[in-house]
Amino acid sequence: MVTVKVQLNKKHQLFEGHFPGHHVLPGVVTLQIIKELTETECNATLFMYSASNIKFLSIVDPALNAMLIFNLQLHKENATIKVKNSTTFTDGTIVMKSTTVYSTKH
């Protein structure tokens, strides 16, 4: 299990275009964070092979909840890495759950 705390920058320009006036972290950005954390942990460049069971359970407004905790279970097999993710706020509220599979080959 890999657990990483990520501090969001509520002034980042990505929030300006996503629901102006009601900033929300886009789901695709959350998936990118998972990919980058997995790449760092595995010291490899990864390519998403599949994604399933993606459930966004809480809205992430960086003005209200700027800290996310990513809990990643990694299973490496040959040239693939399966990641079961559970992302939470610091109070334990579940933000997102997902399963993604990455390949080290393009």
Secondary structure, DSSP 8 states (H G I E B T S, - for coil): -EEEEEE--TTSTHHHHSSTTS----HHHHHHHHHHHHHHHHTS--EEEEEEEEEE-S---TTT--EEEEEEEEEEETTEEEEEEEEE-TT--EEEEEEEEEES--
